[in-house]
Amino acid sequence: MFQQAIRRSGCAISRRWYSSSNKSSAGIAALEVYFPQKYVEQKELEAFDKVGDGKYTKGLGQTRMAFVDTDREDTASMCMTVFHNLLEKYQIDPKEISRLEVGTETPIDKSKSIKSYLMSVVPSAHTDLEGIDNIHACYGGTAAIFNAMYYLEHQRQINPNETKYAVVVCGDISNYKEAAARPSGGAGVVAMLLSSKDAALRVNLATKASHFEHVYDFFKPDPASPFPVVDGHYSNLCYLRSLDKCYQRFKKQSGKNLQDYDYSMFHSPYNKLVQKSLARLVYNDALDAKGVPSYINSSNVDASKLEQLLSVSQENSYSDKEIEKTFGALSTDVYNSKVEQTHLLSKELGNCYTASLYIGLASLVNNQGSNLNDKDLLMFSYGSGLAASMYEINAKENEGRFSLQNMQKVLNLQNRLQQRTKASVDEYASTVDSNVKRYLENNRQSTTGVDHLQKGTYYLKDIDQMWRRKYERK
Ligand SMILES: CC(C)(COP(=O)(O)OP(=O)(O)OC[C@H]1O[C@@H](n2cnc3c(N)ncnc32)[C@H](O)[C@@H]1OP(=O)(O)O)[C@@H](O)C(=O)NCCC(=O)NCCS
């Protein structure tokens, strides 16, 4: 009743007060990322692939793409690296962690979880550590966060005075067989410490909205292939339709819209789709407002043209280029102020699947640090097949090692990106070919050099006859 009355009043201050009175202080207290040391320039890929100049850089909005040589690194090694680095950089005693969840869609075994590999990073006596892998395309990282949050909430109810910690590790190596999809590959992983209290990035699930469906837009039916089967343009449609559903539900549940958020983050297979997503939120707000939303500063849109665009059926709206163009132009300033800052890593690394949304969060913390204090962030997660959720994060600066300021210092992304090595397109192409050839290979020693790997990186030593993998840490 009370919530409904506030919604009807349409008052932004009342809405903010209602939702903030409902929040817990659990959420993300520390963040670390890991990405491969080699990358290829999208500009050079355009020439190599003989597509038009600008197709990957402007058409998809990507700058560089990280790639992995699986002779030395795989999803398990990358997750061990980022998890171990998180513990060291924030001086976290692993014995304090009581839940460890993983999100991935590129596991290295159909049964044994990546989480089980992470157990080799914690002291051998610390075995009372629940959590396994969450697998559903790019949604696994978000599912892992929700699981960890539900666990922390449960712990808070059992013992409100105790602070409990969980860790979520998520990330992937993204590769496509089809030439058209290859520039939307990438690689990277994220590790996040979640705290039951006083987190600087408070995850608010009270107004979360989700959408699930059975579709075949991207899936991995062939166990002998490292590649997905992807219906690229259909996956874009499924993504945008899920965004609409989640946003409409989220608005109803929270009484808020885009205007109420300082930053907005989206799962990013490639940047252009995120630009379209932001435009789609503005389009949804225009449908509700029956005109240009009040938070759009300047608009030269002709009233009758707008009326005509807003009368297009939802089904036809996704393929309507005029709607895309008009709301793309209307949302440019909002994109620049609320979204661009979240794209440092996604443009440099490419699609990191389950980590994609969370490298966006890391990019924002890296760029803003303490300035994020009291800022509200809108999050949209999508996994093909499909699963999607929208929720919010409220930032509150802390002191000490779990402050936004310290996260910014630890992340240090610009420096770390600069330390990478640029590879030629030929090297990229031959590495991808070798990765495909050795997929499922056993009984082999790794031979590639490890000089280019940073200190603290886990790397593969060998795979024995029973496909058991041995790793070392540099
Ligand atoms: C996304 C994907 C379908 C694009 O492949 P494609 O069909 O070869 O690309 P398109 O011809 O549609 O071109 C992509 C964009 O670049 C633009 N473009 C093409 N050539 C261009 C050029 N020379 N300069 C500038 N832009 C160019 C196109 O106009 C198009 O823009 P639009 O999306 O605004 O219409 C493909 O990369 C893919 O399948 N990716 C994996 C799936 C995925 O990421 N799905 C997302 C949901 S999870």
The ligand as an SDF file (V2000), in Angstrom:
LIG
                    3D

 48 50  0  0  0  0  0  0  0  0999 V2000
   27.0620   -8.7520  -33.5560 C   0  0  0  0  0  0  0  0  0  0  0  0
   27.2440   -9.5090  -34.8480 C   0  0  0  0  0  0  0  0  0  0  0  0
   25.9250  -10.2030  -35.2020 C   0  0  0  0  0  0  0  0  0  0  0  0
   27.6090   -8.5180  -35.9620 C   0  0  0  0  0  0  0  0  0  0  0  0
   28.0170   -9.2270  -37.1290 O   0  0  0  0  0  0  0  0  0  0  0  0
   27.7270   -8.7620  -38.6680 P   0  0  0  0  0  0  0  0  0  0  0  0
   26.4040   -9.2580  -39.0980 O   0  0  0  0  0  0  0  0  0  0  0  0
   28.8880   -9.1430  -39.5040 O   0  0  0  0  0  0  0  0  0  0  0  0
   27.7500   -7.2120  -38.5150 O   0  0  0  0  0  0  0  0  0  0  0  0
   26.7870   -6.1110  -39.1630 P   0  0  0  0  0  0  0  0  0  0  0  0
   26.8370   -6.1880  -40.6350 O   0  0  0  0  0  0  0  0  0  0  0  0
   25.4300   -6.1460  -38.5050 O   0  0  0  0  0  0  0  0  0  0  0  0
   27.5990   -4.8240  -38.6870 O   0  0  0  0  0  0  0  0  0  0  0  0
   27.6520   -4.4790  -37.3340 C   0  0  0  0  0  0  0  0  0  0  0  0
   27.4570   -2.9710  -37.2350 C   0  0  0  0  0  0  0  0  0  0  0  0
   28.5740   -2.3410  -37.8390 O   0  0  0  0  0  0  0  0  0  0  0  0
   28.1230   -1.4040  -38.8090 C   0  0  0  0  0  0  0  0  0  0  0  0
   29.1450   -1.3450  -39.8690 N   0  0  0  0  0  0  0  0  0  0  0  0
   29.3660   -2.2650  -40.8310 C   0  0  0  0  0  0  0  0  0  0  0  0
   30.4190   -1.8620  -41.5880 N   0  0  0  0  0  0  0  0  0  0  0  0
   30.8480   -0.6840  -41.0890 C   0  0  0  0  0  0  0  0  0  0  0  0
   31.8920    0.2150  -41.4200 C   0  0  0  0  0  0  0  0  0  0  0  0
   32.7190   -0.0370  -42.4260 N   0  0  0  0  0  0  0  0  0  0  0  0
   32.0540    1.3310  -40.6710 N   0  0  0  0  0  0  0  0  0  0  0  0
   31.2260    1.5930  -39.6340 C   0  0  0  0  0  0  0  0  0  0  0  0
   30.2000    0.7710  -39.2680 N   0  0  0  0  0  0  0  0  0  0  0  0
   30.0250   -0.3560  -39.9860 C   0  0  0  0  0  0  0  0  0  0  0  0
   26.7950   -1.9480  -39.2940 C   0  0  0  0  0  0  0  0  0  0  0  0
   26.0050   -0.9320  -39.8750 O   0  0  0  0  0  0  0  0  0  0  0  0
   26.2180   -2.4660  -37.9940 C   0  0  0  0  0  0  0  0  0  0  0  0
   25.7080   -1.3960  -37.2470 O   0  0  0  0  0  0  0  0  0  0  0  0
   24.2280   -1.4940  -36.5950 P   0  0  0  0  0  0  0  0  0  0  0  0
   24.3030   -2.6340  -35.6200 O   0  0  0  0  0  0  0  0  0  0  0  0
   24.0450   -0.1990  -35.9310 O   0  0  0  0  0  0  0  0  0  0  0  0
   23.2900   -1.7680  -37.7160 O   0  0  0  0  0  0  0  0  0  0  0  0
   28.3720  -10.5430  -34.7140 C   0  0  0  0  0  0  0  0  0  0  0  0
   29.5700   -9.9070  -34.3600 O   0  0  0  0  0  0  0  0  0  0  0  0
   28.0700  -11.6310  -33.7010 C   0  0  0  0  0  0  0  0  0  0  0  0
   27.4010  -12.6040  -34.0220 O   0  0  0  0  0  0  0  0  0  0  0  0
   28.6000  -11.5020  -32.4470 N   0  0  0  0  0  0  0  0  0  0  0  0
   28.4000  -12.5010  -31.4110 C   0  0  0  0  0  0  0  0  0  0  0  0
   27.0200  -12.4710  -30.8150 C   0  0  0  0  0  0  0  0  0  0  0  0
   26.7980  -11.4150  -29.8230 C   0  0  0  0  0  0  0  0  0  0  0  0
   27.7200  -10.7510  -29.4110 O   0  0  0  0  0  0  0  0  0  0  0  0
   25.5360  -11.2450  -29.4580 N   0  0  0  0  0  0  0  0  0  0  0  0
   25.1560  -10.2110  -28.5510 C   0  0  0  0  0  0  0  0  0  0  0  0
   24.1160  -10.6450  -27.5330 C   0  0  0  0  0  0  0  0  0  0  0  0
   24.7950  -11.5410  -26.1710 S   0  0  0  0  0  0  0  0  0  0  0  0
  1  2  1  0
  2  3  1  0
  2  4  1  0
  2 36  1  0
  4  5  1  0
  5  6  1  0
  6  7  2  0
  6  8  1  0
  6  9  1  0
  9 10  1  0
 10 11  2  0
 10 12  1  0
 10 13  1  0
 13 14  1  0
 14 15  1  0
 15 16  1  0
 15 30  1  0
 16 17  1  0
 17 18  1  0
 17 28  1  0
 18 19  1  0
 18 27  1  0
 19 20  2  0
 20 21  1  0
 21 22  1  0
 21 27  2  0
 22 23  1  0
 22 24  2  0
 24 25  1  0
 25 26  2  0
 26 27  1  0
 28 29  1  0
 28 30  1  0
 30 31  1  0
 31 32  1  0
 32 33  2  0
 32 34  1  0
 32 35  1  0
 36 37  1  0
 36 38  1  0
 38 39  2  0
 38 40  1  0
 40 41  1  0
 41 42  1  0
 42 43  1  0
 43 44  2  0
 43 45  1  0
 45 46  1  0
 46 47  1  0
 47 48  1  0
M  END
$$$$
